[in-house]
Amino acid sequence: MFLKRIDLSGFKSFADRTELEFVRGITAVVGPNGSGKSNISDSIRWVLGEQSAKSLRGGKMEDIIFAGSDTRKAMNYGEVSLTLDNSDQALSLDFNEVTVTRRVHRSGESEYMINKQACRLKDITELFMDTGIGKEAYSIIGQGRIEEILSTRSEDRRGIFEEASGIVKYKSRKREAQKKLDDTEQNLLRIHDLVSELE
Ligand code: ATP
């Protein structure tokens, strides 16, 4: 699997529809300070479900929408699509190419799509779980992150190894199952109470 293309529209400094094509191997993005290099990596993390405006270097989520300039008015929505080559079926979808899209409107309304089909954020998170690509995964190492990885608590470092070994999905499913079990136990207790009241 590799990232083939990013399409940006109204995302941060990318007011116009912008298409970035990548080929296999190493790609370097170069440009003067403030030209938008980091905005590209922000856009990837954003599509993958980043919910923290601060970690996208903004104050609120609306800050990711093109805010206007001297010559252009602000946009009403921002949209980014990542297209991945999936010919090795690393993503468990029966398509050789997978496009994941996120769109946010100034009203705050957010939309997610997988291959142009509306989906939930959860579907995107699960799609990338254990691939190393999720928003918290190790495929995007931001400025200062290496030091963070080396110096954070061992529990935090463990998360990176869990993602690499492919067990995050199972841990997440276990958490969900445990919650359902707890809810069911609570419901059972309530039913027992009701039954003993009626007897
Ligand atoms: P450096 O080399 O200094 O790290 P960079 O090339 O990584 O810079 P970025 O940090 O990606 O640059 O881009 C910063 C630019 O993006 C700034 O000029 C900022 O005004 C612009 N920008 C950020 N958010 C928005 C927005 N919502 N609307 C318009 N422009 C924005």
Residues whose N, C-alpha, C, O or C-beta is under 5 A from the ligand:
A	BS01	ATP	K12 S13 P32 N33 G34 S35 G36 K37 S38 N39 D63 I64 I65 F66 A67 G68
